[in-house]
Amino acid sequence: MDFQDYYKILSVAPDADSKTIKTAYRKLARKYHPDVSEHHEAEEKFKQVSEAYEVLKDPQKRAQYDELREYGAQPQGASGGQQYSQQTQNQGDFSDFFSSIFGGAHQSGQEAGAQGFSRQGFSDQGFSNKGFSNKGFGAKGQDIETDMPIFLEDTLTATSKPISYSLPHRDAQGRVSHVNKTLNVKIPAGVAEGERIRLKGQGGQGLGDAPSGDLYLRIRLVPHPLFDVEAHNLILTVPLAPWEAALGTSLEAPTLSGKIKLTIPANSQTGQRLRIKGKGLVRKQGHGDLYAVLKVVMPESVSEESKQHWQQLADAAVFDPRTEWRK
């Protein structure tokens, strides 16, 4: 089993902070999303990036992984070294390396997944590749659950997206092989993170005359480079120059459905939130809102002339930002 260097996958240093890790993930998730990427390994790259972020965003998982990485311990199930058995849920199509550290991937029903099926599991159900008889016996096929990555823009209206997955298939002699299946799935407007879409009869093959299992698609919202999500609201950080915050300004701000004109009042403060009604995500009762969070940003460098202007302002201004300290 190959070791997965999650820091290398996200192109971040081992001591990177959570903000750096999140920024790197957002960039790569958009780059390798199968819907838009032309990279020949886009789907695999997207899974690797998602798996790396799943570990590094969680302080507990990250500490456990760092210990393994530093001391060269063997994942659970390998020979020698330390073993880790922390369980995790809803891991989708993560690698064997991930499962060996944090526990098996979450599956619906019996032990199967859209990308990984246990051949032994079919023997446990009453048949194997040595042949079987379905007379007088039947069992519904396995339910399967897998992730469905969706862009935020795609949640605004109903859309259709293709999804491909692998299924075990049993022939008349009981021999088991794997077949690839592709479906065009209708995604309703307003889907949320973690929501599941059920496709009846698209799961594992049933035994005898029993029906096939169901396929469950778990919605995963792909991080956006500009917007954070809070329930059905969107958060947009709006950088402002000091003079824009002091004097007020008007600017164009992005939304998921196009640009809007945003008026910044004079004397604005960092952290101040401006509400743009109805420009968030879709919900059953309408739309969520977009909140513009203001952030005053200093220039990276200033000229000598600019420094003189700042000094003149400092000399003329009657303002003490630390009056609270003197109470």
Buried (B, 14 or more C-beta within 10 A) or exposed (E): EEEBEBBEBBEBEEEBEEEBBBBBBBBBBBBBBBEEBEEEEBBEBBBBBBBBBBBBEBEEBBEBBBEBBEEEBBBBEEEEEEEBEEEBEEBBBBBBBBBBBBBBBBBBBBBBBBBBBBEEBBBEBBBBBEEBEBEEBEBBBBBBBBBBBBBBEBBBEEBEBEBEBBBBEBEEEBEBEEEEEEBEBEBEBBBBEEBEBEBEEBBBBBBBEBBBBBBBBBBBBBBBEBBBBEEBBBBBEBEBEEEBBBEBBEBEBBBBEEEBEBEBEEEBEEEBEBEBEEBBBBBEEEBBBBBBBBBBBEEEEEEEEEEEEEEEEEEEEEEEEEEEEEE
